[in-house]
Amino acid sequence: MPTCKILQPGDESLLETFLLQHVNTSMFLRSNWREGGLNNEGGRFQGTYVAAIEDDKIVAVAAHYWNGMIVVQAPVYLAKVTQAVMEQSDLTISGIAGPATQVEATKQALGLENQPTQLDEQEILFSLTLQDLQVPPALASGVVQCRLPHTQELELLSEWCVAYNVETLGKLATPDLLPHCRHEIEARQSTARHWVLIADNTPVAYTAFNARLPDIVQIGGVWTPPALRGNGYAKCVVAGSLLQAKSQGVERAVLFTNSKNYAAQAVYKGIGFQDTGEQFGLVLFQDTN
């Protein structure tokens, strides 16, 4: 039987060695520990990590983060690490993310099969080597521009964030959603991890990196207002963000999207993304507060 261990500063190499065996489905875990460290003080990107260890190697890990999300990479001993991490955490569970079959198993291990959800999806995982990025002509020619948002645009992007959360993540448009989105947009602005597409001096589309490493990034939060869809803006804003990442040495990008969202899949395939054959699970539980 494995030994369960709460990971602490000094365990980074042990954790990274394991996660590198599951690169495409470990972006949140890898990015978060680099951003927040392994010492959990409740800050952004921080969490409690519990690993199963055999023969001095990690073989499974579960983390419970500052935002209530449980993220798993546990091909073995899943129930053991997920139950152990919850014993160490005093946070409620807002959702679960990780390889799709493991997310389902986590719900069962924690007795959450009947917990009401706002989102419960198995998503297709896509990957792109950035040297194969297909840049849309409108972006290449300068008809549209992709850049870091300006301060005066952040309120508009906060409103877009609300719309994205309602349409894509199934959240309710409660009074506290806009302040939450303002905080999220400001945090992304402070770390330069989001972009806006400009056409005729007007913001028309948005994208962000929800996980970021020196060599690989994970795309999330792609949004075009409904009235502006069908103009190729999503392709341009994602491609623009990846061109900037490539200029900083990033070599690859991944993302996941709903298996039934054919429009999004067409966007990503249109700039070179390919299905990896993996499925990523994402569950968001209804807020019962």
Solvent accessible surface area in square Angstrom, and as a share of the most:
residue,aa,sasa,rsa
1,M,191,0.85
2,P,12,0.07
3,T,89,0.52
4,C,49,0.29
5,K,70,0.30
6,I,64,0.33
7,L,2,0.01
8,Q,87,0.39
9,P,81,0.51
10,G,68,0.65
11,D,20,0.10
12,E,47,0.21
13,S,86,0.55
14,L,55,0.27
15,L,0,0.00
16,E,22,0.10
17,T,84,0.49
18,F,6,0.03
19,L,0,0.00
20,L,90,0.45
21,Q,123,0.55
22,H,53,0.23
23,V,39,0.22
24,N,28,0.14
25,T,11,0.07
26,S,1,0.01
27,M,2,0.01
28,F,39,0.16
29,L,0,0.00
30,R,10,0.04
31,S,0,0.00
32,N,8,0.04
33,W,33,0.12
34,R,106,0.39
35,E,67,0.30
36,G,15,0.14
37,G,27,0.25
38,L,7,0.03
39,N,74,0.38
40,N,65,0.34
41,E,139,0.62
42,G,52,0.50
43,G,31,0.30
44,R,75,0.27
45,F,20,0.08
46,Q,29,0.13
47,G,1,0.01
48,T,18,0.11
49,Y,1,0.01
50,V,2,0.01
51,A,0,0.00
52,A,0,0.00
53,I,26,0.13
54,E,61,0.27
55,D,133,0.69
56,D,123,0.63
57,K,134,0.57
58,I,6,0.03
59,V,36,0.20
60,A,0,0.00
61,V,0,0.00
62,A,0,0.00
63,A,0,0.00
64,H,1,0.00
65,Y,2,0.01
66,W,74,0.26
67,N,72,0.37
68,G,6,0.05
69,M,25,0.11
70,I,0,0.00
71,V,7,0.04
72,V,0,0.00
73,Q,2,0.01
74,A,3,0.02
75,P,71,0.45
76,V,69,0.40
77,Y,74,0.28
78,L,20,0.10
79,A,46,0.36
80,K,73,0.31
81,V,0,0.00
82,T,0,0.00
83,Q,79,0.35
84,A,20,0.15
85,V,0,0.00
86,M,42,0.19
87,E,139,0.62
88,Q,97,0.43
89,S,21,0.13
90,D,142,0.73
91,L,70,0.35
92,T,118,0.68
93,I,37,0.19
94,S,43,0.28
95,G,0,0.00
96,I,0,0.00
97,A,1,0.01
98,G,0,0.00
99,P,19,0.12
100,A,4,0.03
101,T,109,0.63
102,Q,22,0.10
103,V,3,0.01
104,E,59,0.27
105,A,38,0.30
106,T,0,0.00
107,K,18,0.08
108,Q,114,0.51
109,A,24,0.19
110,L,35,0.17
111,G,56,0.54
112,L,26,0.13
113,E,94,0.42
114,N,144,0.74
115,Q,68,0.30
116,P,69,0.43
117,T,42,0.25
118,Q,44,0.20
119,L,18,0.09
120,D,68,0.35
121,E,40,0.18
122,Q,79,0.35
123,E,11,0.05
124,I,29,0.15
125,L,1,0.00
126,F,1,0.01
127,S,20,0.13
128,L,5,0.03
129,T,56,0.32
130,L,2,0.01
131,Q,141,0.62
132,D,81,0.42
133,L,21,0.10
134,Q,103,0.46
135,V,54,0.31
136,P,15,0.10
137,P,110,0.69
138,A,36,0.28
139,L,23,0.11
140,A,76,0.59
141,S,82,0.53
142,G,40,0.38
143,V,103,0.59
144,V,5,0.03
145,Q,86,0.38
146,C,19,0.11
147,R,62,0.23
148,L,71,0.35
149,P,3,0.02
150,H,84,0.37
151,T,105,0.61
152,Q,146,0.65
153,E,20,0.09
154,L,27,0.13
155,E,75,0.34
156,L,63,0.31
157,L,2,0.01
158,S,2,0.01
159,E,85,0.38
160,W,24,0.08
161,C,12,0.07
162,V,29,0.17
163,A,37,0.29
164,Y,42,0.16
165,N,10,0.05
166,V,59,0.34
167,E,102,0.46
168,T,60,0.35
169,L,32,0.16
170,G,33,0.32
171,K,55,0.23
172,L,142,0.71
173,A,81,0.63
174,T,61,0.36
175,P,130,0.81
176,D,92,0.48
177,L,11,0.05
178,L,54,0.27
179,P,68,0.43
180,H,96,0.43
181,C,0,0.00
182,R,88,0.32
183,H,118,0.53
184,E,33,0.15
185,I,1,0.00
186,E,94,0.42
187,A,16,0.13
188,R,40,0.15
189,Q,38,0.17
190,S,92,0.59
191,T,51,0.29
192,A,51,0.39
193,R,6,0.02
194,H,0,0.00
195,W,18,0.06
196,V,0,0.00
197,L,0,0.00
198,I,10,0.05
199,A,11,0.09
200,D,132,0.68
201,N,145,0.75
202,T,71,0.41
203,P,20,0.12
204,V,7,0.04
205,A,0,0.00
206,Y,10,0.04
207,T,0,0.00
208,A,1,0.01
209,F,6,0.02
210,N,47,0.24
211,A,0,0.00
212,R,74,0.27
213,L,4,0.02
214,P,91,0.57
215,D,63,0.32
216,I,4,0.02
217,V,1,0.00
218,Q,2,0.01
219,I,6,0.03
220,G,13,0.13
221,G,10,0.10
222,V,30,0.17
223,W,15,0.05
224,T,12,0.07
225,P,21,0.13
226,P,84,0.53
227,A,99,0.77
228,L,55,0.27
229,R,104,0.38
230,G,86,0.83
231,N,90,0.46
232,G,35,0.34
233,Y,40,0.15
234,A,20,0.16
235,K,67,0.28
236,C,4,0.02
237,V,0,0.00
238,V,0,0.00
239,A,0,0.00
240,G,3,0.03
241,S,0,0.00
242,L,0,0.00
243,L,68,0.34
244,Q,61,0.27
245,A,4,0.03
246,K,92,0.39
247,S,94,0.61
248,Q,149,0.66
249,G,45,0.44
250,V,13,0.07
251,E,117,0.52
252,R,62,0.23
253,A,0,0.00
254,V,0,0.00
255,L,3,0.01
256,F,34,0.14
257,T,13,0.07
258,N,41,0.21
259,S,45,0.29
260,K,155,0.66
261,N,63,0.32
262,Y,154,0.59
263,A,76,0.59
264,A,18,0.14
265,Q,16,0.07
266,A,60,0.46
267,V,30,0.17
268,Y,17,0.07
269,K,109,0.46
270,G,32,0.31
271,I,0,0.00
272,G,13,0.12
273,F,4,0.02
274,Q,133,0.59
275,D,78,0.40
276,T,46,0.27
277,G,68,0.66
278,E,63,0.28
279,Q,88,0.39
280,F,4,0.02
281,G,1,0.01
282,L,22,0.11
283,V,0,0.00
284,L,22,0.11
285,F,13,0.05
286,Q,89,0.40
287,D,106,0.55
288,T,107,0.62
289,N,178,0.91
